[in-house]
Amino acid sequence: MTRHLTAVVTEYQHVIPADERMAEIFDVKVGSKINDRVVTLISGNVPYVYARSLSPLEKMPEGVRCDMMKADIPIGRILRDHNIETRRDFESIELTNDETLFGAARVLSRSYRIVHHNGVLMWINERFPADSRWCL
C-alpha cells in the first residue's frame, strides 16, 4: 500500500498472568501465561499502525510460540510460515475523536480474535490514525 517496506517495531513484549477476561477469551485458567505484545508498523519512516496482541502460550503450536517470542516478526507472517489455518472473528470497529495516535486526532480501532481449530489463538487490537497519511 505504501510502496515502501514495512517494519515491525516491538514497543514491548511481556509474559503476564491471565486475568479473568483473558481466561474467558482463551479458555484457560486465571494465571495462565499470556504473551502481551505491542508493536508499531512503520513504512517509509511513517507510523501506520499501533497493535496489541495477547496470546496464551499453552495453546500455541511450538514453532509459532518460538517465533512469537522473537521480536519484530509480523503475526501474519508467523502464521503463514507455519501453515496455520485461521479465521478472524471481529469484535469491534470504531472511529474515535477523543484520543490521538501518531499526531492524528481521529483513530480507527478494531479488535478481533484469531481462531485456530475452534479455539482462540490470539486477541488483537489494531489502531490506525485516521488522517492524510492514507491518501496514497
Beta strands, then each sheet from edge to edge (+ up, - down):
strand 1: 6-17
strand 2: 33-43
strand 3: 46-56
strand 4: 87-96
strand 5: 107-116
strand 6: 119-129
sheet 1: 1+ 2- 3+ 6- 5+ 4-
end
